[in-house]
Amino acid sequence: MTEELKKMLVPDELSAVVEKILQGNRINREEALQLIKIASPGLLGLLADKIRSEKNGAYVWYVHNFHIEPTNICIHRCKFCAFRSEITGDAWELSLEEIREIVSNADRSAGEVHITGGVHPDRDLEYYIRLIRLIREVRPDLHIKAYSAVEIDDMAQRAGVTPREILVQLKEAGLDALPGGGAEIFAPELRKVICPDKTDAAGYLAIHRDAHKLGIFSNATMLYGHFENWEQRIDHILKVRDLQDETGGFKAFIPLKFRRMNNSMSEIEEGSLVDDLRVFAISRILLDNVDHIKAYWPMLGKSVTGLLLGFGVDDIDGTINDSTQIYSRAGAEEKNPVMTVTEFEAMSAGQGRKAVLRNADYQEIVL
Ligand code: V47
């Protein structure tokens, strides 16, 4: 950043923190709070974009995947959920044969399947293992990202074994990675309100730690834009950073914007665009040890996602044809989300960048 730009954008009280970030040094909790309190979105965006470009160059990564949601029947009562069968009134549970059919009919060029859903009261470990095995059978090449930490925790409790033992068995069956769902916001005082009966922060982090140590990569998420404040957001992000220091197993961090339709938190106003920009930018600035910040576009909408590419985002998910219902029911702008490759390319070009199809290891797939 030139001296002239610094004079224009950086208030005196932030000059030390901004200098630290520009030098590539890590900032702590107090510095992060000071930054977020004072900095304009423009300054946060510039800092986040610098870090993003150092880590990912001019690429915008996207993955060609499809989702399977095995059931919407769930033992948990998360207040933000618009997906659970009691709320939608149409319970479903896919049999292994139905899942086999979905995978057999899936686009052959999709390289990844993302599997998550409700925590069903009666499914046992055998079902979850057979599900992974059958996908491996039908598509040996597919990257299988399946079961959030909450689902793993449930399997462990039901089977009376540790989550680590569950992960060992799932890995043996063919599981490659865990999605980041279930993190919500780590602050216990908020979990008590929005998701009182499920895996707590320590449990979530312990399961991701176990997974990483077994060579199962994962993502981390943060549900933002409800009751949380900036202290709680920053503490959440720093907990992810601490675990990443220990294991290096997180591929991407995914801030998930709270949507308010059809759930028990509908009285909350959804956050502003400026809030989205600030959340993504501060995530990029703080997570110096996580390579990728992912925007899940079906829930953010295409225009916001295009803008976020300038605020730290290097990775876009929900590619091509996203059949997930978690967000469409909660009020995401896209009801049947589809994004063509041409749209991806245009969105990336709008930020002077190149859309690049990736595999799970963020290597370019040349078609
Ligand atoms: O944990 C549920 C969120 C998550 C709402 O790892 C909501 O690649 C907003 O984790 N408004 C599940 N968010 C989805 C998830 C995910 C998505 C995309 C990619 C990856 C990945 C993971 O969805 C839940 C919760 O935080 N969620 N309801 C809602 N009303």
Boltz pocket constraint, residues with backbone or C-beta under 6 A from the ligand:
constraints:
  - pocket:
      binder: B
      contacts: [[A, 80], [A, 81], [A, 82], [A, 178], [A, 179], [A, 180], [A, 181], [A, 182], [A, 183], [A, 184], [A, 219], [A, 220], [A, 221], [A, 222], [A, 223], [A, 254], [A, 256], [A, 257], [A, 258], [A, 259], [A, 260], [A, 261], [A, 263], [A, 296], [A, 317], [A, 326], [A, 330]]
      max_distance: 6.0
